[in-house]
Amino acid sequence: MPAAGAIPVGMATITLTPAADPVAIAQWLADRISAALDATDGPIAITVPGGRTPFPVLSALVKHDLPFARISVWPNDDRMVPEDHPASNLAKIRAVLEPAGAQIVGLEEGQTPPRFALALLGMGEDGHIASLFPNTDPQASAPARVIRITPDPLPPEAPFDRLSLTIPALVNTDALAFLITGDSIKRQLFEAGAKGENDLPVARLLAATDQTVECFC
């Protein structure tokens, strides 16, 4: 089992937690969400990724006794397909979290999301985050918070235009975590990005934050 550790990057610190199972990751998320809820009488917002990896974690999260009615959930990104399409991230997130009482918010171009209490991100094998692929040249200074984007090349498993949160929206959060469990190639790419050894979207995002980032790898 790889050892846990910390990687200093710019003003941030990356904490690596290897081989964490979905239940343990869900506990970490629940603790952060609970603390955020305790700090306010109002609602909070979080953002979560699509794809396959997060759903065992989200399924474990809804078993926690949280006031989900006070939580709005934003996808990191979504494919521009109807919600009843199998590729819809929104539909998959809704299916898991809405029965628990959470409000699921669909992305729209030009939206201004709130500050998130928690941003949970995935990462692709090309270093993309949300739908900020390398060819899209994502910038930490991007003026928009939700953009329409066309990956190039289009992923064959999901050949669709996307809506995506931008780097400024993703780092506007009180807690930031990555979920790249069980993939040593992704871990190596993530660590290289954290050290500034590449200029991929994940590296740009990590360079744009000054907080501790948890990486479940």
Residue pairs with C-beta under 8 A, 6 or more apart in sequence:
1 18
1 19
2 16
2 18
2 19
2 184
2 187
2 217
3 18
4 15
4 16
4 17
4 18
5 15
5 16
6 13
6 14
6 15
6 16
7 13
7 14
7 16
7 191
7 194
7 195
8 14
9 194
9 195
9 196
9 206
9 207
10 196
10 206
10 207
10 210
11 209
11 210
12 206
12 209
12 210
12 211
12 212
12 213
13 212
13 213
14 194
14 206
14 212
14 213
14 215
15 212
15 213
15 214
15 215
16 187
16 191
16 215
16 217
17 214
17 215
17 216
17 217
18 187
18 217
19 181
20 28
20 181
20 216
22 56
22 57
22 59
22 60
23 60
25 57
25 60
25 179
25 181
25 216
26 57
26 58
26 60
26 61
26 63
26 64
27 64
28 177
28 214
28 216
29 57
29 61
29 118
29 120
29 177
30 61
30 64
30 66
32 117
32 118
32 174
32 175
33 44
33 46
33 66
33 71
33 117
33 118
34 66
36 44
36 117
36 118
36 174
36 175
37 44
37 66
37 67
37 70
37 71
37 117
42 70
43 70
43 71
43 72
43 103
44 70
44 71
44 72
44 117
45 71
45 72
45 73
45 74
45 105
45 113
45 114
45 115
45 116
45 117
46 71
46 72
46 73
46 74
46 116
46 117
46 118
46 119
46 120
47 73
47 74
47 75
47 76
47 113
47 116
47 118
47 119
47 120
47 165
47 170
47 173
48 54
48 58
48 73
48 74
48 75
48 76
48 93
48 120
49 75
49 76
49 77
49 89
49 120
49 121
49 122
49 130
49 179
50 75
50 76
50 77
50 78
50 89
50 92
50 93
50 122
51 89
51 122
53 122
53 179
53 180
53 181
54 120
54 122
54 179
55 92
55 96
57 179
58 93
58 96
58 97
59 96
61 97
62 68
62 96
62 97
62 99
62 100
66 100
67 101
68 97
68 100
68 101
68 102
69 101
69 102
69 103
71 101
71 102
71 103
72 102
72 103
72 104
72 105
72 114
73 93
73 97
73 102
73 103
73 104
73 105
74 105
74 107
74 113
74 116
74 165
75 89
75 90
75 93
75 106
75 107
76 119
76 121
76 122
76 129
76 130
76 131
76 164
76 165
76 170
77 89
77 107
77 130
77 131
77 162
77 163
77 164
77 165
78 88
78 89
78 90
78 106
78 107
78 162
78 163
79 85
79 87
79 88
79 89
79 158
79 160
79 161
79 162
80 148
80 160
80 161
80 162
80 163
81 87
81 88
81 160
82 88
83 90
83 91
83 94
83 106
84 91
85 91
87 158
87 160
90 104
90 106
90 107
93 104
94 104
97 104
98 104
107 146
107 163
107 164
107 165
108 146
108 163
109 146
109 147
109 148
109 163
110 144
110 146
111 145
111 146
112 145
112 146
113 145
113 146
113 165
113 169
113 172
115 172
115 173
115 174
116 172
116 173
116 174
117 173
117 174
117 175
118 173
118 174
118 175
118 176
118 177
119 170
119 171
119 173
119 175
119 176
119 177
120 177
120 178
120 179
121 129
121 130
121 170
121 176
121 177
121 178
121 179
121 205
122 129
122 178
122 179
122 180
123 129
123 178
123 180
123 186
123 189
123 190
123 202
124 133
125 183
125 185
125 186
125 189
126 133
126 134
126 200
127 134
127 189
127 193
127 198
127 200
127 201
127 202
127 203
128 134
128 151
128 200
128 201
128 202
129 170
129 201
129 202
129 205
130 164
130 165
130 170
131 149
131 151
131 162
131 163
131 164
132 138
132 149
132 164
132 166
132 167
132 201
132 205
133 149
133 151
133 152
133 201
134 200
134 201
135 151
135 152
136 149
136 151
136 201
138 166
138 167
138 201
138 204
138 205
139 167
139 204
140 167
140 168
140 171
140 204
140 205
140 207
140 208
141 168
142 166
142 167
142 168
144 166
145 165
145 166
145 168
145 169
146 163
146 164
146 165
146 166
146 169
147 163
147 164
147 166
148 161
148 162
148 163
149 161
149 162
149 163
149 164
150 161
150 162
151 162
154 160
167 201
167 204
167 205
167 208
168 208
170 176
170 205
171 205
171 208
171 209
175 211
175 214
176 209
176 211
176 212
176 213
176 214
177 213
177 214
177 215
177 216
178 190
178 213
178 214
178 215
178 216
178 217
179 216
180 186
180 187
180 190
180 215
180 216
180 217
181 216
181 217
183 217
186 217
187 215
187 217
189 198
189 200
189 202
190 202
190 215
190 217
192 198
192 203
193 200
193 202
193 203
193 206
194 203
194 206
196 203
196 207
197 203
206 213
